[in-house]
């Protein structure tokens, strides 16, 4: 492994996969921990910074040397605007993309998981769907609730547009009161996420890479 590639893994958790027999050059992108937005998260937290991810995605799209991208996810969620910005950019890429949920892809991690052309989740992986939450002081006025609703509509609209689950079913899962002991929402394990139509298939790294290589070949 060359020094620049080692630095990519160390600094950004990204790698270039180019040792496959087909000769494809694949960008491996990881979305780990909390999605960091405009405010810095404390240093002891694992984070994914959208100001790092967005330029990398632009460089990936512009670089003819790359054939496809694999996105590995294990995230608790985080900043809504940052997460949606990354998801929208992934969804707009012209090259084949595949995601693989490892551990969990919760909250704003849900649109990130479905933003690729095809999605996988390991059997023990989880997806947590819940209403939008906001930190700090919230004024209890109709305008505040309307604002929350509009943010939530952006999320459910994106997820339903990039998966097989309807907006109405997503909202129902968000407001489920019997699933989580002290909160609203629904927790889906790997097989359940596929049965609901949220994720395309259950599988691991080999399945994800095999599918991505097949789509690259079809594109060529």
Secondary structure, DSSP 4 states (H G I P E B T S, - for coil): --HHHHHHHHHHS-EEE--STT---EEEEEEEEEEE-SSPPPTTS-EEEHHHHHHHHHHHHH-TT--EEEEEEEEEEE-HHHHHHHHHHHHT-SSEEEEEEEEEE-TTHHHHHHSSSEEEE-TT-EEEE------S----SHHHHHHHHHHHHHHHHHHHHTSSS-HHHHHHHHT-SSSBTTBS-EEEEHHHHHHTTSSSEE--HHHHHHHHHHHHHHH-
